Amino acid sequence: MINNYNNQKKQAEQRLNLKTLDNIFIKSVEDGANCSNFEAQAILSLVKKIYQLDEARTEHNLKPGQMKVIGVSSHDPCGKPLSKCKMQECIVTIYNGKDDDYIRATQGIEGIRRAIILRVTSQAYEQGVLLTHEDLAHHILHCGRRTLNRDTAYFKERNIYVPTRGQKCDIGPGVSHKVKAVELLLQRKNEYEIARLLYHTIESIERYTQTFARVVFLHRQGLDPIEIAFTIHISHRLAAQYLELYNKYNNKRFSDILEEIINKHSCFESDKGKTVKKNFLTIYQLPRRKH
């Protein structure tokens, strides 16, 4: 039993060690210059010494609460050995200010941990990176694998997709938790109930709903998913999922709640504090298409 645990721990450490910038550099040198591992490590040491990389590892582009993590490229197929996979960097938000403070105060340690799991895996996936349970447990959350397994089981039971490498390989690409939040709203669930289920704040749910409304509005103006994503600064994948959701619920049964959401979130406050409806095409300076 002890040997099995020690072997599993050693294997996990070996997999995690593959996901470092040093190892990415070494593997690139080995493959590109046909060098041995010893020679590649010597080149790495020399490069660090000449360019003083160890002293210059300040991250000027990170905001407070963010960190860089390394995961497997989402384009690598399932079943490919980790040592052969392409590793990529991505930026994730570990601490999201007052939103996280509120979740921790109302839903405790378990709630904030689950909120972070949903957030960082989704952020990584939108940047083309898939994190593993080991990445989350050892590098981000610093918790046990059993704890993480309980959290992912909670989401799975409620049909909430967590975009990890294992999850994608098991069931394929799923729907973002942002899209899930809007879908629950379309199903006439209470915002407070949705926030509690997804470990989010009411403000977060409103942001997702507003983005959905903007996607639908621009879609109705004739823009395709790529144009919509570029216009409102979201990923193409998320724009496409919002449109799939719109097509699913754009029927007689849900037309009233759908239009209510779209109309509500196409309103903005004017300078005088009065609510006015503005044309998104004017806001984004887009020409109206002719059909």
C-alpha positions as CSV (number, residue, x, y, z in Angstrom):
1,M,0.0,0.0,0.0
2,I,2.8,2.4,1.0
3,N,4.8,1.4,-2.1
4,N,1.8,2.1,-4.3
5,Y,1.3,5.5,-2.8
6,N,5.0,6.4,-3.1
7,N,5.0,5.3,-6.7
8,Q,1.9,7.3,-7.5
9,K,3.5,10.3,-5.8
10,K,6.7,9.9,-7.7
11,Q,4.9,9.6,-11.0
12,A,2.8,12.7,-10.2
13,E,6.0,14.7,-9.5
14,Q,7.5,13.5,-12.8
15,R,4.5,14.6,-14.7
16,L,4.4,18.0,-13.0
17,N,8.2,18.5,-13.7
18,L,7.4,18.3,-17.4
19,K,5.4,21.5,-17.1
20,T,8.1,24.0,-16.5
21,L,9.7,26.6,-18.8
22,D,13.1,24.9,-18.2
23,N,11.8,21.6,-19.4
24,I,10.0,23.2,-22.5
25,F,13.4,24.8,-23.4
26,I,15.3,21.6,-22.9
27,K,12.9,19.5,-25.0
28,S,13.0,22.1,-27.8
29,V,16.8,22.0,-27.9
30,E,16.8,18.2,-27.8
31,D,14.4,17.9,-30.7
32,G,15.6,20.9,-32.7
33,A,19.4,20.4,-32.4
34,N,19.4,16.6,-31.8
35,C,21.2,17.1,-28.5
36,S,21.4,14.8,-25.5
37,N,19.6,15.8,-22.3
38,F,22.9,16.6,-20.7
39,E,23.9,19.0,-23.5
40,A,20.5,20.7,-23.6
41,Q,20.7,21.3,-19.8
42,A,24.2,22.8,-20.3
43,I,22.9,25.1,-23.0
44,L,20.0,26.2,-20.7
45,S,22.4,27.0,-17.9
46,L,24.6,29.1,-20.2
47,V,21.6,31.0,-21.6
48,K,20.4,31.8,-18.1
49,K,23.9,33.0,-17.1
50,I,24.4,35.2,-20.2
51,Y,20.9,36.8,-20.2
52,Q,20.6,36.8,-16.4
53,L,17.1,35.2,-16.7
54,D,16.9,34.2,-13.1
55,E,17.2,37.8,-12.0
56,A,14.8,39.2,-14.6
57,R,11.8,37.0,-14.0
58,T,9.5,39.9,-13.1
59,E,6.0,39.6,-14.5
60,H,5.0,43.1,-15.6
61,N,1.9,42.0,-17.5
62,L,0.2,40.3,-14.5
63,K,-2.5,42.0,-12.6
64,P,-2.9,41.6,-8.8
65,G,-4.4,38.1,-8.1
66,Q,-3.1,36.6,-11.3
67,M,-0.5,34.0,-12.0
68,K,1.1,32.2,-15.0
69,V,0.6,28.5,-15.2
70,I,1.8,25.9,-17.7
71,G,-0.5,23.2,-19.1
72,V,-1.0,21.0,-22.1
73,S,-2.1,22.5,-25.4
74,S,-5.8,21.9,-26.0
75,H,-5.0,20.8,-29.5
76,D,-3.0,17.8,-28.4
77,P,-5.1,14.6,-28.8
78,C,-6.2,12.5,-25.9
79,G,-4.0,9.5,-25.1
80,K,-0.8,11.3,-26.3
81,P,1.9,10.8,-23.7
82,L,2.5,13.9,-21.6
83,S,6.2,14.0,-22.4
84,K,5.2,14.3,-26.1
85,C,2.6,17.0,-25.6
86,K,3.1,20.7,-26.4
87,M,3.2,22.8,-23.2
88,Q,1.8,26.3,-23.1
89,E,1.7,29.2,-20.7
90,C,-1.6,30.9,-19.7
91,I,-2.7,33.5,-17.2
92,V,-5.3,32.6,-14.6
93,T,-6.9,34.6,-11.8
94,I,-6.4,33.0,-8.4
95,Y,-7.9,35.9,-6.4
96,N,-10.7,38.0,-7.9
97,G,-11.0,40.7,-5.2
98,K,-14.4,41.5,-3.6
99,D,-16.2,38.8,-5.6
100,D,-14.0,36.1,-4.0
101,D,-14.3,37.8,-0.6
102,Y,-18.1,37.6,-0.9
103,I,-18.1,33.9,-2.0
104,R,-15.8,32.9,0.9
105,A,-17.9,34.8,3.4
106,T,-21.2,33.3,2.2
107,Q,-20.1,29.8,1.1
108,G,-16.9,29.1,3.0
109,I,-13.6,27.5,2.0
110,E,-15.3,24.8,-0.1
111,G,-17.3,27.5,-2.0
112,I,-14.3,29.7,-2.8
113,R,-12.2,26.6,-3.8
114,R,-14.9,25.5,-6.2
115,A,-15.3,29.0,-7.6
116,I,-11.5,29.1,-8.3
117,I,-11.6,25.6,-10.0
118,L,-14.3,26.8,-12.5
119,R,-12.6,30.1,-13.1
120,V,-9.0,29.0,-13.7
121,T,-9.9,26.0,-15.8
122,S,-12.2,28.1,-18.0
123,Q,-9.6,30.9,-18.3
124,A,-6.9,28.4,-19.3
125,Y,-9.2,26.6,-21.8
126,E,-10.1,29.9,-23.5
127,Q,-6.3,30.5,-24.0
128,G,-5.9,27.0,-25.6
129,V,-4.6,25.3,-22.4
130,L,-5.9,22.3,-20.5
131,L,-5.0,21.9,-16.9
132,T,-4.9,18.5,-15.1
133,H,-6.1,17.6,-11.6
134,E,-2.5,17.5,-10.6
135,D,-1.9,21.1,-11.8
136,L,-4.9,22.3,-9.8
137,A,-4.1,20.4,-6.6
138,H,-0.3,20.9,-6.5
139,H,0.3,24.2,-8.3
140,I,-2.8,26.3,-7.8
141,L,-5.1,25.2,-4.9
142,H,-2.5,23.3,-2.8
143,C,-5.1,20.7,-1.7
144,G,-5.3,17.0,-1.8
145,R,-6.4,15.0,-4.8
146,R,-9.3,13.5,-2.9
147,T,-10.6,17.0,-2.1
148,L,-10.3,17.9,-5.8
149,N,-12.1,14.7,-6.9
150,R,-15.0,15.5,-4.6
151,D,-15.3,19.0,-6.1
152,T,-15.2,17.8,-9.7
153,A,-17.7,15.0,-8.8
154,Y,-20.0,17.8,-7.4
155,F,-20.0,19.6,-10.7
156,K,-20.4,16.4,-12.7
157,E,-23.5,15.4,-10.8
158,R,-25.0,18.8,-11.6
159,N,-24.0,18.7,-15.3
160,I,-21.6,21.6,-14.9
161,Y,-18.6,21.2,-17.2
162,V,-15.1,21.7,-15.8
163,P,-12.6,21.9,-18.7
164,T,-9.7,19.9,-17.5
165,R,-7.6,17.6,-19.7
166,G,-9.1,14.5,-18.1
167,Q,-12.7,15.8,-18.5
168,K,-12.2,16.6,-22.1
169,C,-10.7,13.2,-22.8
170,D,-13.6,11.4,-21.0
171,I,-16.6,13.3,-22.4
172,G,-15.3,15.7,-25.0
173,P,-15.6,19.5,-25.1
174,G,-18.4,20.8,-22.8
175,V,-20.3,24.0,-22.2
176,S,-18.6,26.8,-20.3
177,H,-20.0,27.5,-16.8
178,K,-20.8,31.1,-18.1
179,V,-23.1,29.6,-20.6
180,K,-24.5,27.2,-18.0
181,A,-25.4,30.2,-15.8
182,V,-27.3,31.9,-18.6
183,E,-29.1,28.6,-19.5
184,L,-30.3,28.2,-15.9
185,L,-31.6,31.8,-16.1
186,L,-33.5,30.9,-19.3
187,Q,-35.0,28.0,-17.5
188,R,-36.4,30.6,-15.1
189,K,-34.1,29.7,-12.2
190,N,-33.6,32.4,-9.5
191,E,-30.3,34.4,-9.8
192,Y,-29.5,33.6,-6.2
193,E,-30.1,29.9,-6.7
194,I,-27.8,30.0,-9.8
195,A,-25.0,31.9,-7.9
196,R,-25.2,29.4,-5.1
197,L,-25.1,26.4,-7.4
198,L,-22.1,27.7,-9.5
199,Y,-20.3,29.4,-6.6
200,H,-20.5,32.8,-8.2
201,T,-21.7,36.2,-7.2
202,I,-24.9,37.8,-8.5
203,E,-22.7,40.4,-10.3
204,S,-20.9,37.6,-12.2
205,I,-24.2,36.1,-13.3
206,E,-25.3,39.6,-14.5
207,R,-22.1,40.0,-16.5
208,Y,-22.5,36.7,-18.2
209,T,-26.1,37.5,-19.1
210,Q,-25.1,40.9,-20.5
211,T,-22.5,39.3,-22.7
212,F,-25.0,36.8,-23.9
213,A,-27.4,39.6,-24.8
214,R,-24.7,41.4,-26.7
215,V,-23.8,38.3,-28.6
216,V,-27.4,37.7,-29.6
217,F,-27.9,41.4,-30.6
218,L,-24.9,41.4,-32.9
219,H,-25.9,38.0,-34.3
220,R,-29.2,39.4,-35.3
221,Q,-27.4,42.2,-37.0
222,G,-25.7,39.6,-39.2
223,L,-22.2,39.3,-37.6
224,D,-20.6,35.8,-37.5
225,P,-19.1,34.3,-34.3
226,I,-15.6,35.5,-35.1
227,E,-16.7,39.1,-35.7
228,I,-18.8,39.0,-32.5
229,A,-15.9,37.6,-30.4
230,F,-13.6,40.4,-31.8
231,T,-16.1,43.1,-31.2
232,I,-16.9,42.4,-27.6
233,H,-13.5,40.9,-26.6
234,I,-14.5,37.3,-25.8
235,S,-13.1,34.0,-27.1
236,H,-14.5,32.6,-30.4
237,R,-15.4,29.4,-28.5
238,L,-17.5,31.3,-25.9
239,A,-19.3,33.3,-28.6
240,A,-20.1,30.1,-30.5
241,Q,-21.5,28.5,-27.3
242,Y,-23.7,31.5,-26.5
243,L,-25.1,31.3,-30.1
244,E,-25.7,27.6,-29.7
245,L,-27.6,28.4,-26.5
246,Y,-29.6,31.1,-28.3
247,N,-30.6,28.7,-31.1
248,K,-31.6,26.1,-28.5
249,Y,-33.9,28.4,-26.6
250,N,-35.1,30.6,-29.5
251,N,-38.6,29.1,-29.7
252,K,-42.1,29.9,-28.7
253,R,-41.8,28.3,-25.2
254,F,-38.9,30.5,-24.1
255,S,-39.4,33.5,-26.3
256,D,-40.7,35.7,-23.5
257,I,-37.8,35.1,-21.1
258,L,-35.3,35.3,-23.9
259,E,-36.5,38.7,-25.1
260,E,-36.8,39.9,-21.5
261,I,-33.1,39.1,-20.9
262,I,-31.9,40.6,-24.2
263,N,-34.0,43.8,-23.7
264,K,-32.9,44.2,-20.1
265,H,-29.2,43.9,-20.8
266,S,-29.2,46.1,-23.9
267,C,-29.8,49.1,-21.6
268,F,-27.2,51.4,-20.3
269,E,-27.1,54.4,-17.9
270,S,-27.0,57.8,-19.5
271,D,-24.9,60.7,-18.2
272,K,-28.0,62.0,-16.4
273,G,-28.6,58.7,-14.7
274,K,-31.6,57.8,-16.9
275,T,-31.8,54.4,-18.5
276,V,-31.6,54.7,-22.2
277,K,-31.4,52.1,-24.9
278,K,-28.4,52.5,-27.2
279,N,-27.7,50.8,-30.5
280,F,-24.8,48.4,-30.0
281,L,-23.8,49.1,-33.6
282,T,-23.2,52.7,-32.6
283,I,-21.3,51.7,-29.5
284,Y,-19.0,49.4,-31.4
285,Q,-19.0,51.6,-34.6
286,L,-20.0,48.8,-36.8
287,P,-21.8,49.3,-40.2
288,R,-25.3,47.8,-40.4
289,R,-25.3,45.0,-42.9
290,K,-27.7,44.7,-45.8
291,H,-29.5,41.4,-46.3
